[in-house]
Amino acid sequence: MSIEAHNGPPFPVVTDRAIGKYIVSVWADPDASDEGDADGQFWVLVKPAAAGSPLPADTTVQISLWPIEHREATLTQTARPDANEPTRRTAAFVIDHEGKYGVKATIAGVLGPAEIEAVVDAEYGERPRPFLIAVFALPFILIGFVWAKLLWRRWHW
């Protein structure tokens, strides 16, 4: 599964997929950062496949992230449980460049193991795309052109 780049709130990468004895959803906000900030955030929602059953307390989720072209550069974290929602686990990563990244959630517990992989596009959260820079600069370039033309006419009268 591949998700296109975005700039904004978290988005679903995988939604309610039955894997082993779990129902798993993965959400992502894969923002890149040049400052070394852990802006790449991932959430995994894990529920037992048996409806109405609580998630066993010993269930752990590891989230792994790697640039698609460099699988050997995999970063892995044990996701922290959310105090308000026991089925939600979260982890944040430093993503140092834009591009495609693989993300994997590995679940372990008394209900058995489960894994899911997906691909996300990371991009800088606060930088406009080059196309937008050109669009935003165009009015200033046009005003500068008109101003230069008026000055040229004034000096050559």
N, CA, C and O atoms as a GROMACS GRO file, in nm:
protein
  628
    1MET      N    1   0.084  -0.117   0.000
    1MET     CA    2   0.000   0.000   0.000
    1MET      C    3   0.089   0.124   0.000
    1MET      O    4   0.187   0.128   0.074
    2SER      N    5   0.058   0.224  -0.081
    2SER     CA    6   0.137   0.346  -0.090
    2SER      C    7   0.046   0.466  -0.069
    2SER      O    8  -0.065   0.471  -0.121
    3ILE      N    9   0.095   0.562   0.007
    3ILE     CA   10   0.020   0.684   0.034
    3ILE      C   11   0.099   0.802  -0.022
    3ILE      O   12   0.221   0.809  -0.002
    4GLU      N   13   0.033   0.894  -0.089
    4GLU     CA   14   0.101   1.011  -0.145
    4GLU      C   15   0.137   1.111  -0.036
    4GLU      O   16   0.081   1.107   0.074
    5ALA      N   17   0.229   1.201  -0.068
    5ALA     CA   18   0.276   1.301   0.027
    5ALA      C   19   0.162   1.394   0.067
    5ALA      O   20   0.065   1.412  -0.006
    6HIS      N   21   0.178   1.451   0.183
    6HIS     CA   22   0.076   1.543   0.231
    6HIS      C   23   0.141   1.644   0.323
    6HIS      O   24   0.256   1.629   0.364
    7ASN      N   25   0.068   1.746   0.353
    7ASN     CA   26   0.111   1.845   0.450
    7ASN      C   27  -0.013   1.881   0.529
    7ASN      O   28  -0.103   1.946   0.478
    8GLY      N   29  -0.017   1.838   0.652
    8GLY     CA   30  -0.134   1.864   0.732
    8GLY      C   31  -0.148   1.765   0.845
    8GLY      O   32  -0.049   1.713   0.896
    9PRO      N   33  -0.272   1.739   0.884
    9PRO     CA   34  -0.296   1.650   0.999
    9PRO      C   35  -0.265   1.504   0.963
    9PRO      O   36  -0.246   1.472   0.846
   10PRO      N   37  -0.260   1.418   1.064
   10PRO     CA   38  -0.237   1.276   1.039
   10PRO      C   39  -0.343   1.219   0.945
   10PRO      O   40  -0.456   1.266   0.941
   11PHE      N   41  -0.305   1.116   0.872
   11PHE     CA   42  -0.396   1.052   0.778
   11PHE      C   43  -0.386   0.900   0.794
   11PHE      O   44  -0.283   0.849   0.838
   12PRO      N   45  -0.491   0.828   0.757
   12PRO     CA   46  -0.486   0.681   0.768
   12PRO      C   47  -0.402   0.620   0.657
   12PRO      O   48  -0.417   0.655   0.540
   13VAL      N   49  -0.313   0.530   0.694
   13VAL     CA   50  -0.231   0.455   0.600
   13VAL      C   51  -0.296   0.319   0.576
   13VAL      O   52  -0.305   0.273   0.462
   14VAL      N   53  -0.339   0.256   0.683
   14VAL     CA   54  -0.410   0.128   0.679
   14VAL      C   55  -0.530   0.143   0.771
   14VAL      O   56  -0.517   0.194   0.882
   15THR      N   57  -0.647   0.099   0.726
   15THR     CA   58  -0.768   0.115   0.807
   15THR      C   59  -0.834  -0.019   0.834
   15THR      O   60  -0.870  -0.091   0.741
   16ASP      N   61  -0.847  -0.052   0.962
   16ASP     CA   62  -0.921  -0.169   1.008
   16ASP      C   63  -0.890  -0.297   0.929
   16ASP      O   64  -0.981  -0.363   0.879
   17ARG      N   65  -0.763  -0.329   0.919
   17ARG     CA   66  -0.720  -0.451   0.849
   17ARG      C   67  -0.712  -0.566   0.948
   17ARG      O   68  -0.650  -0.552   1.054
   18ALA      N   69  -0.774  -0.679   0.916
   18ALA     CA   70  -0.767  -0.798   1.001
   18ALA      C   71  -0.632  -0.867   0.977
   18ALA      O   72  -0.602  -0.910   0.866
   19ILE      N   73  -0.552  -0.876   1.083
   19ILE     CA   74  -0.421  -0.940   1.075
   19ILE      C   75  -0.408  -1.030   1.197
   19ILE      O   76  -0.407  -0.983   1.310
   20GLY      N   77  -0.397  -1.158   1.173
   20GLY     CA   78  -0.394  -1.252   1.285
   20GLY      C   79  -0.521  -1.239   1.366
   20GLY      O   80  -0.631  -1.242   1.311
   21LYS      N   81  -0.505  -1.224   1.496
   21LYS     CA   82  -0.622  -1.211   1.585
   21LYS      C   83  -0.647  -1.064   1.622
   21LYS      O   84  -0.705  -1.035   1.727
   22TYR      N   85  -0.601  -0.971   1.535
   22TYR     CA   86  -0.615  -0.828   1.561
   22TYR      C   87  -0.683  -0.758   1.445
   22TYR      O   88  -0.683  -0.807   1.332
   23ILE      N   89  -0.740  -0.645   1.475
   23ILE     CA   90  -0.785  -0.548   1.375
   23ILE      C   91  -0.691  -0.429   1.392
   23ILE      O   92  -0.684  -0.370   1.500
   24VAL      N   93  -0.619  -0.393   1.285
   24VAL     CA   94  -0.512  -0.293   1.295
   24VAL      C   95  -0.539  -0.176   1.201
   24VAL      O   96  -0.579  -0.195   1.086
   25SER      N   97  -0.515  -0.056   1.252
   25SER     CA   98  -0.515   0.066   1.171
   25SER      C   99  -0.383   0.138   1.197
   25SER      O  100  -0.333   0.139   1.310
   26VAL      N  101  -0.326   0.197   1.093
   26VAL     CA  102  -0.202   0.274   1.105
   26VAL      C  103  -0.230   0.413   1.052
   26VAL      O  104  -0.283   0.430   0.942
   27TRP      N  105  -0.194   0.514   1.132
   27TRP     CA  106  -0.207   0.654   1.093
   27TRP      C  107  -0.068   0.715   1.090
   27TRP      O  108   0.020   0.671   1.164
   28ALA      N  109  -0.049   0.817   1.006
   28ALA     CA  110   0.085   0.877   0.993
   28ALA      C  111   0.076   1.027   0.973
   28ALA      O  112  -0.020   1.080   0.917
   29ASP      N  113   0.179   1.094   1.021
   29ASP     CA  114   0.206   1.235   0.992
   29ASP      C  115   0.357   1.242   0.967
   29ASP      O  116   0.432   1.289   1.052
   30PRO      N  117   0.402   1.196   0.848
   30PRO     CA  118   0.544   1.180   0.822
   30PRO      C  119   0.614   1.308   0.777
   30PRO      O  120   0.655   1.320   0.662
   31ASP      N  121   0.628   1.403   0.868
   31ASP     CA  122   0.694   1.529   0.835
   31ASP      C  123   0.845   1.515   0.851
   31ASP      O  124   0.893   1.462   0.952
   32ALA      N  125   0.919   1.562   0.752
   32ALA     CA  126   1.066   1.564   0.757
   32ALA      C  127   1.112   1.691   0.827
   32ALA      O  128   1.040   1.791   0.830
   33SER      N  129   1.233   1.687   0.884
   33SER     CA  130   1.286   1.802   0.956
   33SER      C  131   1.437   1.810   0.938
   33SER      O  132   1.507   1.709   0.951
   34ASP      N  133   1.488   1.928   0.906
   34ASP     CA  134   1.632   1.950   0.897
   34ASP      C  135   1.692   1.978   1.034
   34ASP      O  136   1.814   1.971   1.050
   35GLU      N  137   1.610   2.010   1.132
   35GLU     CA  138   1.659   2.047   1.266
   35GLU      C  139   1.679   1.928   1.358
   35GLU      O  140   1.720   1.945   1.473
   36GLY      N  141   1.652   1.809   1.311
   36GLY     CA  142   1.668   1.690   1.394
   36GLY      C  143   1.551   1.666   1.488
   36GLY      O  144   1.564   1.590   1.585
   37ASP      N  145   1.437   1.729   1.462
   37ASP     CA  146   1.318   1.709   1.545
   37ASP      C  147   1.247   1.580   1.505
   37ASP      O  148   1.247   1.542   1.388
   38ALA      N  149   1.188   1.514   1.601
   38ALA     CA  150   1.112   1.392   1.576
   38ALA      C  151   0.971   1.431   1.531
   38ALA      O  152   0.874   1.414   1.605
   39ASP      N  153   0.961   1.483   1.408
   39ASP     CA  154   0.833   1.530   1.354
   39ASP      C  155   0.757   1.422   1.278
   39ASP      O  156   0.641   1.442   1.243
   40GLY      N  157   0.820   1.308   1.252
   40GLY     CA  158   0.753   1.198   1.183
   40GLY      C  159   0.678   1.114   1.284
   40GLY      O  160   0.738   1.032   1.355
   41GLN      N  161   0.548   1.132   1.291
   41GLN     CA  162   0.468   1.065   1.395
   41GLN      C  163   0.380   0.957   1.334
   41GLN      O  164   0.324   0.972   1.226
   42PHE      N  165   0.370   0.845   1.408
   42PHE     CA  166   0.293   0.730   1.363
   42PHE      C  167   0.210   0.677   1.478
   42PHE      O  168   0.255   0.673   1.593
   43TRP      N  169   0.086   0.637   1.446
   43TRP     CA  170  -0.005   0.581   1.545
   43TRP      C  171  -0.052   0.445   1.494
   43TRP      O  172  -0.081   0.428   1.376
   44VAL      N  173  -0.059   0.349   1.584
   44VAL     CA  174  -0.113   0.217   1.550
   44VAL      C  175  -0.228   0.190   1.646
   44VAL      O  176  -0.212   0.197   1.768
   45LEU      N  177  -0.344   0.160   1.591
   45LEU     CA  178  -0.462   0.124   1.671
   45LEU      C  179  -0.480  -0.026   1.658
   45LEU      O  180  -0.497  -0.078   1.548
   46VAL      N  181  -0.476  -0.095   1.771
   46VAL     CA  182  -0.483  -0.241   1.775
   46VAL      C  183  -0.603  -0.283   1.859
   46VAL      O  184  -0.614  -0.247   1.976
   47LYS      N  185  -0.692  -0.360   1.798
   47LYS     CA  186  -0.806  -0.414   1.871
   47LYS      C  187  -0.808  -0.565   1.849
   47LYS      O  188  -0.765  -0.613   1.744
   48PRO      N  189  -0.857  -0.639   1.946
   48PRO     CA  190  -0.874  -0.784   1.923
   48PRO      C  191  -0.979  -0.806   1.815
   48PRO      O  192  -1.077  -0.733   1.806
   49ALA      N  193  -0.957  -0.908   1.732
   49ALA     CA  194  -1.053  -0.938   1.625
   49ALA      C  195  -1.186  -0.985   1.682
   49ALA      O  196  -1.291  -0.965   1.621
   50ALA      N  197  -1.182  -1.047   1.800
   50ALA     CA  198  -1.306  -1.091   1.866
   50ALA      C  199  -1.378  -0.967   1.920
   50ALA      O  200  -1.329  -0.901   2.011
   51ALA      N  201  -1.493  -0.936   1.863
   51ALA     CA  202  -1.567  -0.815   1.900
   51ALA      C  203  -1.598  -0.814   2.050
   51ALA      O  204  -1.638  -0.915   2.107
   52GLY      N  205  -1.578  -0.698   2.110
   52GLY     CA  206  -1.611  -0.679   2.251
   52GLY      C  207  -1.503  -0.723   2.347
   52GLY      O  208  -1.515  -0.699   2.467
   53SER      N  209  -1.397  -0.786   2.298
   53SER     CA  210  -1.288  -0.830   2.386
   53SER      C  211  -1.193  -0.714   2.412
   53SER      O  212  -1.164  -0.636   2.321
   54PRO      N  213  -1.143  -0.702   2.534
   54PRO     CA  214  -1.044  -0.597   2.561
   54PRO      C  215  -0.907  -0.638   2.508
   54PRO      O  216  -0.878  -0.757   2.495
   55LEU      N  217  -0.824  -0.542   2.478
   55LEU     CA  218  -0.688  -0.569   2.433
   55LEU      C  219  -0.607  -0.614   2.554
   55LEU      O  220  -0.601  -0.541   2.653
   56PRO      N  221  -0.543  -0.731   2.548
   56PRO     CA  222  -0.463  -0.776   2.662
   56PRO      C  223  -0.355  -0.674   2.698
   56PRO      O  224  -0.294  -0.612   2.610
   57ALA      N  225  -0.332  -0.657   2.827
   57ALA     CA  226  -0.239  -0.555   2.876
   57ALA      C  227  -0.096  -0.578   2.831
   57ALA      O  228  -0.019  -0.482   2.821
   58ASP      N  229  -0.058  -0.702   2.804
   58ASP     CA  230   0.081  -0.728   2.766
   58ASP      C  231   0.108  -0.710   2.617
   58ASP      O  232   0.218  -0.741   2.571
   59THR      N  233   0.011  -0.661   2.541
   59THR     CA  234   0.029  -0.641   2.397
   59THR      C  235   0.128  -0.528   2.372
   59THR      O  236   0.114  -0.418   2.426
   60THR      N  237   0.230  -0.556   2.291
   60THR     CA  238   0.330  -0.454   2.256
   60THR      C  239   0.326  -0.430   2.106
   60THR      O  240   0.294  -0.519   2.027
   61VAL      N  241   0.361  -0.307   2.068
   61VAL     CA  242   0.366  -0.269   1.927
   61VAL      C  243   0.501  -0.204   1.902
   61VAL      O  244   0.539  -0.109   1.970
   62GLN      N  245   0.573  -0.256   1.804
   62GLN     CA  246   0.696  -0.191   1.759
   62GLN      C  247   0.669  -0.131   1.623
   62GLN      O  248   0.608  -0.194   1.537
   63ILE      N  249   0.715  -0.008   1.604
   63ILE     CA  250   0.700   0.060   1.476
   63ILE      C  251   0.839   0.078   1.418
   63ILE      O  252   0.930   0.128   1.485
   64SER      N  253   0.855   0.038   1.292
   64SER     CA  254   0.982   0.052   1.223
   64SER      C  255   0.963   0.144   1.103
   64SER      O  256   0.857   0.146   1.041
   65LEU      N  257   1.069   0.220   1.071
   65LEU     CA  258   1.064   0.316   0.961
   65LEU      C  259   1.198   0.312   0.889
   65LEU      O  260   1.303   0.304   0.953
   66TRP      N  261   1.194   0.316   0.755
   66TRP     CA  262   1.318   0.317   0.678
   66TRP      C  263   1.294   0.384   0.544
   66TRP      O  264   1.184   0.378   0.489
   67PRO      N  265   1.400   0.450   0.490
   67PRO     CA  266   1.390   0.501   0.353
   67PRO      C  267   1.378   0.381   0.258
   67PRO      O  268   1.451   0.283   0.273
   68ILE      N  269   1.288   0.387   0.162
   68ILE     CA  270   1.264   0.275   0.072
   68ILE      C  271   1.393   0.227   0.005
   68ILE      O  272   1.414   0.107  -0.012
   69GLU      N  273   1.479   0.322  -0.032
   69GLU     CA  274   1.601   0.282  -0.103
   69GLU      C  275   1.711   0.232  -0.009
   69GLU      O  276   1.816   0.187  -0.057
   70HIS      N  277   1.691   0.239   0.123
   70HIS     CA  278   1.794   0.196   0.219
   70HIS      C  279   1.730   0.119   0.335
   70HIS      O  280   1.720   0.171   0.446
   71ARG      N  281   1.686  -0.002   0.310
   71ARG     CA  282   1.620  -0.082   0.414
   71ARG      C  283   1.714  -0.106   0.533
   71ARG      O  284   1.668  -0.125   0.646
   72GLU      N  285   1.844  -0.104   0.508
   72GLU     CA  286   1.940  -0.126   0.616
   72GLU      C  287   1.942  -0.011   0.717
   72GLU      O  288   1.998  -0.025   0.826
   73ALA      N  289   1.882   0.101   0.685
   73ALA     CA  290   1.877   0.217   0.774
   73ALA      C  291   1.749   0.219   0.858
   73ALA      O  292   1.698   0.326   0.892
   74THR      N  293   1.697   0.103   0.890
   74THR     CA  294   1.571   0.092   0.964
   74THR      C  295   1.585   0.143   1.107
   74THR      O  296   1.680   0.109   1.178
   75LEU      N  297   1.490   0.227   1.147
   75LEU     CA  298   1.478   0.274   1.285
   75LEU      C  299   1.357   0.204   1.346
   75LEU      O  300   1.252   0.195   1.281
   76THR      N  301   1.369   0.156   1.469
   76THR     CA  302   1.258   0.086   1.534
   76THR      C  303   1.239   0.141   1.675
   76THR      O  304   1.335   0.166   1.748
   77GLN      N  305   1.113   0.160   1.710
   77GLN     CA  306   1.076   0.203   1.845
   77GLN      C  307   0.961   0.119   1.897
   77GLN      O  308   0.874   0.075   1.821
   78THR      N  309   0.962   0.097   2.027
   78THR     CA  310   0.845   0.039   2.091
   78THR      C  311   0.746   0.153   2.111
   78THR      O  312   0.776   0.250   2.180
   79ALA      N  313   0.629   0.140   2.051
   79ALA     CA  314   0.530   0.247   2.057
   79ALA      C  315   0.475   0.260   2.199
   79ALA      O  316   0.451   0.160   2.268
   80ARG      N  317   0.456   0.384   2.240
   80ARG     CA  318   0.403   0.413   2.374
   80ARG      C  319   0.250   0.405   2.373
   80ARG      O  320   0.185   0.452   2.280
   81PRO      N  321   0.193   0.344   2.478
   81PRO     CA  322   0.047   0.341   2.487
   81PRO      C  323  -0.008   0.482   2.515
   81PRO      O  324   0.056   0.563   2.582
   82ASP      N  325  -0.125   0.508   2.463
   82ASP     CA  326  -0.193   0.635   2.486
   82ASP      C  327  -0.274   0.621   2.616
   82ASP      O  328  -0.351   0.526   2.631
   83ALA      N  329  -0.255   0.714   2.708
   83ALA     CA  330  -0.324   0.707   2.838
   83ALA      C  331  -0.477   0.715   2.823
   83ALA      O  332  -0.550   0.658   2.903
   84ASN      N  333  -0.525   0.786   2.721
   84ASN     CA  334  -0.669   0.804   2.702
   84ASN      C  335  -0.734   0.692   2.620
   84ASN      O  336  -0.854   0.670   2.629
   85GLU      N  337  -0.654   0.623   2.540
   85GLU     CA  338  -0.709   0.520   2.452
   85GLU      C  339  -0.616   0.398   2.455
   85GLU      O  340  -0.512   0.400   2.388
   86PRO      N  341  -0.651   0.294   2.530
   86PRO     CA  342  -0.560   0.179   2.548
   86PRO      C  343  -0.528   0.103   2.420
   86PRO      O  344  -0.430   0.029   2.416
   87THR      N  345  -0.609   0.118   2.315
   87THR     CA  346  -0.580   0.046   2.191
   87THR      C  347  -0.487   0.125   2.097
   87THR      O  348  -0.448   0.073   1.993
   88ARG      N  349  -0.453   0.248   2.133
   88ARG     CA  350  -0.370   0.333   2.046
   88ARG      C  351  -0.227   0.339   2.099
   88ARG      O  352  -0.205   0.361   2.218
   89ARG      N  353  -0.131   0.319   2.010
   89ARG     CA  354   0.012   0.328   2.043
   89ARG      C  355   0.075   0.429   1.948
   89ARG      O  356   0.032   0.443   1.834
   90THR      N  357   0.177   0.501   1.996
   90THR     CA  358   0.237   0.607   1.916
   90THR      C  359   0.389   0.606   1.925
   90THR      O  360   0.447   0.565   2.026
   91ALA      N  361   0.451   0.652   1.818
   91ALA     CA  362   0.597   0.668   1.814
   91ALA      C  363   0.630   0.784   1.721
   91ALA      O  364   0.557   0.811   1.626
   92ALA      N  365   0.740   0.852   1.750
   92ALA     CA  366   0.784   0.965   1.668
   92ALA      C  367   0.928   0.940   1.624
   92ALA      O  368   1.011   0.894   1.702
   93PHE      N  369   0.957   0.972   1.498
   93PHE     CA  370   1.088   0.948   1.439
   93PHE      C  371   1.144   1.077   1.381
   93PHE      O  372   1.069   1.165   1.340
   94VAL      N  373   1.276   1.086   1.377
   94VAL     CA  374   1.344   1.194   1.304
   94VAL      C  375   1.353   1.148   1.159
   94VAL      O  376   1.417   1.048   1.128
   95ILE      N  377   1.288   1.222   1.071
   95ILE     CA  378   1.295   1.195   0.927
   95ILE      C  379   1.375   1.309   0.867
   95ILE      O  380   1.329   1.424   0.866
   96ASP      N  381   1.495   1.280   0.817
   96ASP     CA  382   1.587   1.386   0.778
   96ASP      C  383   1.581   1.426   0.631
   96ASP      O  384   1.654   1.516   0.590
   97HIS      N  385   1.496   1.363   0.552
   97HIS     CA  386   1.481   1.406   0.413
   97HIS      C  387   1.345   1.360   0.358
   97HIS      O  388   1.282   1.268   0.411
   98GLU      N  389   1.304   1.426   0.252
   98GLU     CA  390   1.178   1.390   0.188
   98GLU      C  391   1.196   1.260   0.109
   98GLU      O  392   1.308   1.224   0.072
   99GLY      N  393   1.087   1.194   0.083
   99GLY     CA  394   1.091   1.074   0.000
   99GLY      C  395   0.999   0.966   0.052
   99GLY      O  396   0.924   0.986   0.147
  100LYS      N  397   1.008   0.852  -0.012
  100LYS     CA  398   0.926   0.738   0.026
  100LYS      C  399   0.992   0.662   0.140
  100LYS      O  400   1.113   0.638   0.140
  101TYR      N  401   0.909   0.625   0.237
  101TYR     CA  402   0.955   0.549   0.354
  101TYR      C  403   0.864   0.430   0.373
  101TYR      O  404   0.743   0.437   0.354
  102GLY      N  405   0.926   0.319   0.413
  102GLY     CA  406   0.850   0.202   0.454
  102GLY      C  407   0.820   0.214   0.602
  102GLY      O  408   0.904   0.262   0.679
  103VAL      N  409   0.703   0.173   0.641
  103VAL     CA  410   0.665   0.172   0.782
  103VAL      C  411   0.606   0.034   0.813
  103VAL      O  412   0.525  -0.019   0.737
  104LYS      N  413   0.648  -0.023   0.926
  104LYS     CA  414   0.600  -0.155   0.964
  104LYS      C  415   0.559  -0.152   1.110
  104LYS      O  416   0.630  -0.098   1.195
  105ALA      N  417   0.444  -0.210   1.139
  105ALA     CA  418   0.399  -0.228   1.276
  105ALA      C  419   0.408  -0.378   1.308
  105ALA      O  420   0.352  -0.461   1.236
  106THR      N  421   0.478  -0.410   1.417
  106THR     CA  422   0.493  -0.548   1.461
  106THR      C  423   0.425  -0.560   1.597
  106THR      O  424   0.462  -0.491   1.692
  107ILE      N  425   0.326  -0.647   1.605
  107ILE     CA  426   0.245  -0.662   1.726
  107ILE      C  427   0.278  -0.796   1.790
  107ILE      O  428   0.289  -0.897   1.721
  108ALA      N  429   0.294  -0.796   1.923
  108ALA     CA  430   0.320  -0.919   1.996
  108ALA      C  431   0.235  -0.919   2.123
  108ALA      O  432   0.212  -0.814   2.183
  109GLY      N  433   0.190  -1.035   2.163
  109GLY     CA  434   0.110  -1.049   2.285
  109GLY      C  435   0.049  -1.187   2.294
  109GLY      O  436   0.079  -1.274   2.213
  110VAL      N  437  -0.037  -1.206   2.393
  110VAL     CA  438  -0.097  -1.338   2.415
  110VAL      C  439  -0.189  -1.380   2.300
  110VAL      O  440  -0.217  -1.499   2.284
  111LEU      N  441  -0.237  -1.284   2.220
  111LEU     CA  442  -0.320  -1.318   2.104
  111LEU      C  443  -0.236  -1.362   1.986
  111LEU      O  444  -0.290  -1.402   1.882
  112GLY      N  445  -0.103  -1.357   2.000
  112GLY     CA  446  -0.014  -1.399   1.892
  112GLY      C  447   0.051  -1.282   1.822
  112GLY      O  448   0.021  -1.167   1.852
  113PRO      N  449   0.140  -1.311   1.726
  113PRO     CA  450   0.210  -1.206   1.654
  113PRO      C  451   0.131  -1.158   1.532
  113PRO      O  452   0.045  -1.229   1.480
  114ALA      N  453   0.162  -1.037   1.488
  114ALA     CA  454   0.104  -0.982   1.366
  114ALA      C  455   0.198  -0.874   1.313
  114ALA      O  456   0.266  -0.806   1.391
  115GLU      N  457   0.202  -0.858   1.181
  115GLU     CA  458   0.283  -0.754   1.117
  115GLU      C  459   0.206  -0.694   1.002
  115GLU      O  460   0.128  -0.761   0.934
  116ILE      N  461   0.230  -0.565   0.980
  116ILE     CA  462   0.173  -0.497   0.864
  116ILE      C  463   0.274  -0.396   0.815
  116ILE      O  464   0.338  -0.327   0.895
  117GLU      N  465   0.290  -0.385   0.682
  117GLU     CA  466   0.381  -0.288   0.621
  117GLU      C  467   0.304  -0.200   0.524
  117GLU      O  468   0.204  -0.241   0.466
  118ALA      N  469   0.353  -0.077   0.510
  118ALA     CA  470   0.297   0.018   0.415
  118ALA      C  471   0.407   0.113   0.372
  118ALA      O  472   0.518   0.108   0.426
  119VAL      N  473   0.378   0.199   0.275
  119VAL     CA  474   0.472   0.299   0.227
  119VAL      C  475   0.406   0.435   0.240
  119VAL      O  476   0.289   0.452   0.207
  120VAL      N  477   0.483   0.534   0.291
  120VAL     CA  478   0.435   0.671   0.302
  120VAL      C  479   0.536   0.764   0.236
  120VAL      O  480   0.654   0.730   0.223
  121ASP      N  481   0.490   0.882   0.195
  121ASP     CA  482   0.578   0.986   0.142
  121ASP      C  483   0.599   1.090   0.251
  121ASP      O  484   0.503   1.149   0.301
  122ALA      N  485   0.724   1.113   0.286
  122ALA     CA  486   0.756   1.217   0.384
  122ALA      C  487   0.789   1.345   0.309
  122ALA      O  488   0.851   1.342   0.203
  123GLU      N  489   0.747   1.457   0.365
  123GLU     CA  490   0.784   1.587   0.308
  123GLU      C  491   0.798   1.687   0.422
  123GLU      O  492   0.751   1.664   0.533
  124TYR      N  493   0.864   1.796   0.391
  124TYR     CA  494   0.882   1.900   0.492
  124TYR      C  495   0.748   1.963   0.521
  124TYR      O  496   0.675   2.001   0.430
  125GLY      N  497   0.716   1.975   0.648
  125GLY     CA  498   0.585   2.023   0.689
  125GLY      C  499   0.562   2.171   0.666
  125GLY      O  500   0.448   2.213   0.649
  126GLU      N  501   0.668   2.251   0.666
  126GLU     CA  502   0.648   2.395   0.662
  126GLU      C  503   0.702   2.460   0.535
  126GLU      O  504   0.695   2.582   0.523
  127ARG      N  505   0.756   2.385   0.443
  127ARG     CA  506   0.811   2.440   0.320
  127ARG      C  507   0.709   2.431   0.208
  127ARG      O  508   0.649   2.326   0.188
  128PRO      N  509   0.690   2.541   0.136
  128PRO     CA  510   0.601   2.530   0.020
  128PRO      C  511   0.673   2.456  -0.093
  128PRO      O  512   0.796   2.455  -0.100
  129ARG      N  513   0.597   2.396  -0.179
  129ARG     CA  514   0.654   2.327  -0.295
  129ARG      C  515   0.714   2.432  -0.390
  129ARG      O  516   0.668   2.547  -0.390
  130PRO      N  517   0.814   2.396  -0.470
  130PRO     CA  518   0.876   2.492  -0.563
  130PRO      C  519   0.775   2.557  -0.656
  130PRO      O  520   0.786   2.676  -0.687
  131PHE      N  521   0.676   2.482  -0.701
  131PHE     CA  522   0.573   2.538  -0.787
  131PHE      C  523   0.500   2.653  -0.716
  131PHE      O  524   0.473   2.756  -0.777
  132LEU      N  525   0.468   2.634  -0.587
  132LEU     CA  526   0.397   2.738  -0.513
  132LEU      C  527   0.485   2.860  -0.491
  132LEU      O  528   0.435   2.973  -0.489
  133ILE      N  529   0.613   2.841  -0.474
  133ILE     CA  530   0.704   2.955  -0.460
  133ILE      C  531   0.697   3.040  -0.586
  133ILE      O  532   0.691   3.163  -0.578
  134ALA      N  533   0.696   2.976  -0.702
  134ALA     CA  534   0.685   3.050  -0.829
  134ALA      C  535   0.552   3.123  -0.837
  134ALA      O  536   0.547   3.239  -0.880
  135VAL      N  537   0.443   3.058  -0.797
  135VAL     CA  538   0.311   3.122  -0.801
  135VAL      C  539   0.308   3.243  -0.708
  135VAL      O  540   0.256   3.348  -0.746
  136PHE      N  541   0.362   3.229  -0.587
  136PHE     CA  542   0.362   3.340  -0.492
  136PHE      C  543   0.454   3.453  -0.536
  136PHE      O  544   0.425   3.570  -0.508
  137ALA      N  545   0.564   3.422  -0.604
  137ALA     CA  546   0.659   3.524  -0.647
  137ALA      C  547   0.612   3.598  -0.773
  137ALA      O  548   0.656   3.710  -0.797
  138LEU      N  549   0.526   3.537  -0.852
  138LEU     CA  550   0.484   3.595  -0.979
  138LEU      C  551   0.429   3.738  -0.967
  138LEU      O  552   0.471   3.822  -1.047
  139PRO      N  553   0.340   3.770  -0.875
  139PRO     CA  554   0.292   3.910  -0.866
  139PRO      C  555   0.405   4.010  -0.840
  139PRO      O  556   0.404   4.120  -0.895
  140PHE      N  557   0.501   3.973  -0.758
  140PHE     CA  558   0.612   4.064  -0.729
  140PHE      C  559   0.701   4.083  -0.852
  140PHE      O  560   0.750   4.192  -0.877
  141ILE      N  561   0.720   3.976  -0.927
  141ILE     CA  562   0.799   3.986  -1.049
  141ILE      C  563   0.728   4.075  -1.150
  141ILE      O  564   0.791   4.158  -1.215
  142LEU      N  565   0.597   4.059  -1.164
  142LEU     CA  566   0.520   4.142  -1.257
  142LEU      C  567   0.521   4.288  -1.216
  142LEU      O  568   0.535   4.376  -1.301
  143ILE      N  569   0.506   4.316  -1.087
  143ILE     CA  570   0.511   4.455  -1.039
  143ILE      C  571   0.649   4.513  -1.065
  143ILE      O  572   0.661   4.628  -1.107
  144GLY      N  573   0.753   4.434  -1.040
  144GLY     CA  574   0.889   4.481  -1.067
  144GLY      C  575   0.910   4.511  -1.214
  144GLY      O  576   0.976   4.609  -1.249
  145PHE      N  577   0.854   4.427  -1.301
  145PHE     CA  578   0.866   4.448  -1.445
  145PHE      C  579   0.796   4.578  -1.486
  145PHE      O  580   0.853   4.657  -1.561
  146VAL      N  581   0.674   4.600  -1.439
  146VAL     CA  582   0.600   4.722  -1.472
  146VAL      C  583   0.674   4.844  -1.418
  146VAL      O  584   0.686   4.945  -1.489
  147TRP      N  585   0.725   4.838  -1.298
  147TRP     CA  586   0.798   4.949  -1.239
  147TRP      C  587   0.925   4.979  -1.320
  147TRP      O  588   0.955   5.095  -1.347
  148ALA      N  589   0.999   4.876  -1.358
  148ALA     CA  590   1.120   4.896  -1.439
  148ALA      C  591   1.085   4.956  -1.574
  148ALA      O  592   1.158   5.041  -1.625
  149LYS      N  593   0.976   4.913  -1.633
  149LYS     CA  594   0.933   4.967  -1.763
  149LYS      C  595   0.897   5.116  -1.749
  149LYS      O  596   0.932   5.196  -1.836
  150LEU      N  597   0.828   5.152  -1.641
  150LEU     CA  598   0.795   5.293  -1.619
  150LEU      C  599   0.920   5.376  -1.598
  150LEU      O  600   0.931   5.487  -1.652
  151LEU      N  601   1.014   5.327  -1.523
  151LEU     CA  602   1.140   5.398  -1.505
  151LEU      C  603   1.215   5.414  -1.637
  151LEU      O  604   1.270   5.521  -1.664
  152TRP      N  605   1.216   5.311  -1.718
  152TRP     CA  606   1.283   5.316  -1.848
  152TRP      C  607   1.222   5.424  -1.936
  152TRP      O  608   1.294   5.500  -2.000
  153ARG      N  609   1.089   5.431  -1.939
  153ARG     CA  610   1.020   5.534  -2.018
  153ARG      C  611   1.051   5.673  -1.966
  153ARG      O  612   1.074   5.764  -2.046
  154ARG      N  613   1.054   5.691  -1.835
  154ARG     CA  614   1.079   5.821  -1.776
  154ARG      C  615   1.219   5.871  -1.810
  154ARG      O  616   1.237   5.990  -1.836
  155TRP      N  617   1.318   5.784  -1.809
  155TRP     CA  618   1.456   5.824  -1.836
  155TRP      C  619   1.483   5.848  -1.984
  155TRP      O  620   1.578   5.917  -2.020
  156HIS      N  621   1.401   5.792  -2.069
  156HIS     CA  622   1.426   5.806  -2.213
  156HIS      C  623   1.326   5.901  -2.281
  156HIS      O  624   1.304   5.887  -2.401
  157TRP      N  625   1.268   5.992  -2.214
  157TRP     CA  626   1.178   6.093  -2.274
  157TRP      C  627   1.255   6.210  -2.314
  157TRP      O  628   1.198   6.306  -2.366
   0.00000   0.00000   0.00000
